[in-house]
């Protein structure tokens, strides 16, 4: 694992691998080493009540979601307001990932995870596959368990499996939810799509996604990134950002206009950045 102590070293390191035709590179910056797991999976209560998390936030703040066309749009908004979801933030911009790795200046060491995925596997918010995955969040635990049982017990490569799946109660419930955002959607959900990890590009109309060059890893059911053959191929490397160098790297990033004010385009974050910029310590 490479260890980074300054911005110049980081830029040189991420530019070293030659671009591969048909492959897109993404980055994820974290304040400390951790596994590639979405937040809703980290707590049993959140995992079991995934649909309640979604429904309650939507019920309490309906006006905030008025401009969201698809369920994925709502999940992205919820994710950015710290609600646990199946989404994991990634970015096209390595400097943004580096900022996130250094944002918490205290120990331990930070980390930038570098992913490579086939460009053809990248989905957009209006994708039918994304609609299927997104609406899993609206199913109750009983329905999710039924789908998980089906995924474990059936040969998903058999052509007849799709028809068999679409006759289940859980599939019909999922189809009902999908049709609320896509009335034209045919009753042909592919069960294999529900056990995938896909990359979803964020909508540029979302200010934070635009500022962060954001995208997401979207986790389906019965899938583990570390155990997924495709997932293992997708991780190019992990770059360690030494804790002792975080403050220095943040100052260097600031010279390139990568700072709290630009990464988080909101008035309160800009005000905090400006306040800290002119803060003088007094004895």
C-alpha positions as CSV (number, residue, x, y, z in Angstrom):
1,X,0.0,0.0,0.0
2,X,1.4,3.4,-1.0
3,X,1.8,6.0,1.7
4,X,1.2,9.6,0.8
5,X,2.7,12.6,2.7
6,X,2.0,15.5,0.3
7,X,-0.2,16.6,-2.7
8,X,2.5,16.4,-5.3
9,X,3.3,12.8,-4.4
10,X,-0.4,11.9,-4.5
11,X,-1.0,13.4,-8.0
12,X,2.1,11.7,-9.3
13,X,0.9,8.4,-7.9
14,X,-2.7,8.5,-9.3
15,X,-1.4,9.6,-12.7
16,X,1.1,6.7,-13.0
17,X,-1.3,3.9,-14.1
18,X,-2.1,4.2,-17.8
19,X,-5.7,4.7,-18.8
20,X,-7.4,1.6,-20.0
21,X,-9.8,1.7,-23.0
22,X,-13.4,1.0,-21.9
23,X,-12.6,1.4,-18.2
24,X,-13.5,4.3,-15.9
25,X,-11.6,5.1,-12.7
26,X,-13.3,6.2,-9.5
27,X,-12.1,7.2,-6.1
28,X,-13.4,7.1,-2.5
29,X,-11.7,9.0,0.3
30,X,-12.2,8.0,3.9
31,X,-10.8,9.3,7.2
32,X,-9.7,5.8,8.2
33,X,-9.4,2.3,6.7
34,X,-12.7,0.5,6.5
35,X,-14.4,-2.1,4.4
36,X,-16.5,-1.3,1.3
37,X,-19.9,-1.6,2.9
38,X,-22.9,0.8,2.6
39,X,-24.1,2.5,5.7
40,X,-27.5,0.8,6.0
41,X,-25.7,-2.6,6.4
42,X,-23.6,-1.4,9.4
43,X,-26.3,-1.5,12.0
44,X,-28.9,-4.4,12.4
45,X,-31.7,-2.0,13.3
46,X,-31.1,0.1,10.2
47,X,-30.8,-3.0,7.9
48,X,-34.0,-4.5,9.3
49,X,-36.0,-1.2,9.1
50,X,-34.6,0.1,5.8
51,X,-38.1,0.9,4.4
52,X,-39.1,2.7,7.6
53,X,-36.0,4.9,7.4
54,X,-37.1,5.9,3.9
55,X,-40.8,6.3,4.6
56,X,-40.4,8.3,7.9
57,X,-37.9,10.8,6.4
58,X,-40.1,11.3,3.4
59,X,-43.2,11.7,5.5
60,X,-41.5,14.3,7.8
61,X,-40.0,16.4,5.0
62,X,-42.1,15.9,1.9
63,X,-41.3,19.3,0.4
64,X,-37.6,18.5,0.2
65,X,-38.3,15.8,-2.3
66,X,-40.7,17.5,-4.6
67,X,-38.2,17.8,-7.4
68,X,-37.0,14.2,-7.2
69,X,-38.3,12.1,-10.1
70,X,-37.1,8.7,-9.2
71,X,-36.6,6.7,-6.0
72,X,-32.8,6.9,-6.6
73,X,-33.0,10.7,-6.5
74,X,-34.7,10.5,-3.1
75,X,-32.1,8.0,-1.8
76,X,-29.3,10.3,-3.0
77,X,-30.8,13.2,-1.1
78,X,-31.3,11.0,2.0
79,X,-27.7,9.8,1.7
80,X,-26.4,13.4,1.7
81,X,-28.3,14.1,4.8
82,X,-26.8,11.2,6.6
83,X,-29.6,8.7,6.4
84,X,-28.3,5.1,6.1
85,X,-28.8,3.8,2.5
86,X,-27.4,1.2,0.1
87,X,-25.4,3.9,-1.6
88,X,-21.6,4.5,-1.1
89,X,-20.2,7.8,-2.3
90,X,-17.4,7.7,-4.9
91,X,-16.0,10.5,-7.1
92,X,-14.4,10.9,-10.6
93,X,-12.0,13.5,-9.1
94,X,-9.0,12.1,-7.1
95,X,-8.5,15.5,-5.4
96,X,-12.0,15.4,-3.9
97,X,-11.3,11.9,-2.6
98,X,-8.0,13.1,-1.1
99,X,-9.9,16.0,0.6
100,X,-12.3,13.5,2.2
101,X,-9.4,11.3,3.4
102,X,-7.8,14.3,5.1
103,X,-11.0,16.1,6.3
104,X,-10.7,14.6,9.8
105,X,-7.3,15.8,10.7
106,X,-6.8,13.6,13.7
107,X,-5.5,10.0,13.7
108,X,-5.8,7.4,12.3
109,X,-4.4,7.4,8.8
110,X,-6.8,8.2,6.0
111,X,-7.3,6.3,2.8
112,X,-8.1,6.8,-0.9
113,X,-9.6,3.7,-2.5
114,X,-9.1,3.5,-6.3
115,X,-11.8,1.6,-8.3
116,X,-11.8,0.6,-11.9
117,X,-15.0,-0.5,-13.6
118,X,-16.1,-1.2,-17.1
119,X,-17.6,2.0,-18.6
120,X,-20.4,-0.1,-20.0
121,X,-21.4,-1.0,-16.4
122,X,-22.0,2.6,-15.3
123,X,-25.7,3.4,-14.9
124,X,-27.7,6.6,-14.9
125,X,-30.6,7.6,-12.6
126,X,-33.2,6.7,-15.2
127,X,-31.9,3.1,-15.7
128,X,-34.4,0.3,-15.2
129,X,-31.8,-1.7,-13.3
130,X,-31.3,1.3,-10.9
131,X,-35.1,1.5,-10.5
132,X,-35.2,-2.1,-9.5
133,X,-32.4,-1.7,-7.0
134,X,-33.6,1.6,-5.6
135,X,-37.1,0.3,-4.8
136,X,-35.7,-2.5,-2.7
137,X,-35.3,0.2,0.0
138,X,-39.1,0.6,0.0
139,X,-39.8,-3.1,0.6
140,X,-40.5,-4.4,4.1
141,X,-38.2,-7.0,5.7
142,X,-40.5,-9.9,4.9
143,X,-40.4,-9.0,1.2
144,X,-36.6,-8.6,1.2
145,X,-36.2,-11.9,3.0
146,X,-38.3,-13.6,0.3
147,X,-36.2,-12.2,-2.4
148,X,-33.0,-13.2,-0.6
149,X,-34.2,-16.7,-0.2
150,X,-35.0,-16.9,-3.9
151,X,-31.6,-15.6,-4.9
152,X,-29.9,-18.2,-2.7
153,X,-32.0,-21.1,-3.9
154,X,-32.4,-20.6,-7.6
155,X,-30.1,-20.9,-10.6
156,X,-30.2,-17.2,-11.8
157,X,-28.7,-18.1,-15.2
158,X,-31.7,-20.3,-16.2
159,X,-34.1,-18.4,-18.6
160,X,-37.1,-19.7,-16.7
161,X,-35.9,-18.3,-13.4
162,X,-37.1,-14.8,-14.4
163,X,-40.7,-15.9,-15.0
164,X,-40.7,-17.9,-11.7
165,X,-39.4,-14.9,-9.8
166,X,-41.9,-12.5,-11.2
167,X,-44.7,-14.7,-9.9
168,X,-43.6,-14.3,-6.3
169,X,-45.4,-12.0,-3.8
170,X,-42.2,-9.9,-3.2
171,X,-41.6,-9.4,-6.9
172,X,-45.1,-8.2,-7.5
173,X,-44.7,-5.8,-4.6
174,X,-41.4,-4.5,-6.0
175,X,-43.0,-4.2,-9.5
176,X,-45.9,-2.1,-7.9
177,X,-43.3,0.3,-6.4
178,X,-41.3,0.6,-9.7
179,X,-44.5,1.4,-11.7
180,X,-45.1,4.3,-9.4
181,X,-42.1,6.0,-11.0
182,X,-42.2,4.2,-14.3
183,X,-45.8,3.3,-15.3
184,X,-44.6,1.7,-18.5
185,X,-42.3,-0.8,-16.8
186,X,-43.0,-4.3,-17.9
187,X,-43.4,-7.2,-15.3
188,X,-40.1,-8.6,-16.2
189,X,-37.7,-8.0,-13.3
190,X,-34.5,-9.9,-13.7
191,X,-33.6,-11.4,-10.3
192,X,-29.8,-11.2,-11.2
193,X,-30.1,-7.4,-11.2
194,X,-31.1,-7.4,-7.6
195,X,-27.9,-9.0,-6.5
196,X,-25.5,-6.7,-8.2
197,X,-23.2,-3.8,-7.3
198,X,-23.5,-1.1,-9.9
199,X,-22.0,2.4,-10.4
200,X,-24.6,5.1,-10.7
201,X,-23.7,8.5,-11.9
202,X,-25.2,11.4,-9.9
203,X,-27.4,14.1,-11.5
204,X,-25.5,17.3,-12.2
205,X,-28.6,19.3,-11.1
206,X,-27.6,18.3,-7.5
207,X,-25.2,21.0,-6.4
208,X,-23.2,18.8,-4.0
209,X,-22.9,16.0,-6.6
210,X,-21.7,18.5,-9.2
211,X,-19.2,20.1,-6.8
212,X,-17.9,16.7,-5.8
213,X,-17.9,15.1,-9.2
214,X,-20.0,12.5,-7.5
215,X,-21.2,9.0,-8.3
216,X,-22.3,6.0,-6.2
217,X,-21.7,2.3,-5.7
218,X,-25.2,0.9,-5.3
219,X,-25.5,-2.4,-3.4
220,X,-28.2,-4.9,-4.1
221,X,-29.3,-7.9,-2.0
222,X,-27.1,-10.9,-1.1
223,X,-24.0,-9.2,-2.3
224,X,-20.6,-8.6,-0.6
225,X,-18.1,-6.4,-2.2
226,X,-15.1,-8.3,-0.9
227,X,-16.5,-11.6,-2.0
228,X,-17.7,-10.5,-5.4
229,X,-15.4,-11.5,-8.2
230,X,-16.4,-8.4,-10.1
231,X,-15.8,-6.3,-6.9
232,X,-12.3,-7.7,-6.5
233,X,-11.4,-6.8,-10.0
234,X,-12.8,-3.3,-9.5
235,X,-10.5,-2.3,-6.6
236,X,-7.3,-1.1,-8.2
237,X,-5.5,-0.1,-5.0
238,X,-5.8,1.5,-1.5
239,X,-3.6,4.6,-0.9
240,X,-2.7,5.4,2.7
241,X,-2.8,9.1,3.7
242,X,-0.6,9.5,6.8
243,X,-2.4,11.2,9.7
244,X,0.6,13.5,10.4
245,X,0.4,14.9,6.8
246,X,-3.4,15.6,6.7
247,X,-3.2,19.2,7.7
248,X,-0.4,20.0,5.3
249,X,-2.3,18.3,2.4
250,X,-5.4,20.2,3.2
251,X,-3.4,23.5,2.9
252,X,-2.0,22.3,-0.4
253,X,-5.5,21.4,-1.7
254,X,-6.7,24.8,-0.7
255,X,-4.2,26.4,-3.1
256,X,-6.1,24.5,-5.9
257,X,-9.4,25.7,-4.6
258,X,-10.4,22.3,-3.1
259,X,-11.7,23.2,0.4
260,X,-14.7,23.0,2.6
261,X,-16.4,25.9,0.7
262,X,-16.1,24.3,-2.7
263,X,-16.6,20.7,-1.8
264,X,-19.7,21.5,0.2
265,X,-21.6,24.2,-1.8
266,X,-23.8,25.5,1.0
267,X,-23.9,28.8,2.8
268,X,-23.2,27.4,6.3
269,X,-20.1,25.5,5.0
270,X,-18.8,28.5,3.1
271,X,-19.3,30.7,6.2
272,X,-17.4,28.1,8.4
273,X,-14.5,28.0,5.8
274,X,-14.2,31.8,5.7
275,X,-14.4,32.0,9.5
276,X,-11.6,29.5,9.9
277,X,-9.5,31.2,7.2
278,X,-9.3,34.4,9.2
279,X,-9.2,32.9,12.7
280,X,-6.3,34.1,14.8
281,X,-5.4,32.0,17.9
282,X,-5.0,34.1,21.1
283,X,-2.9,33.2,24.1
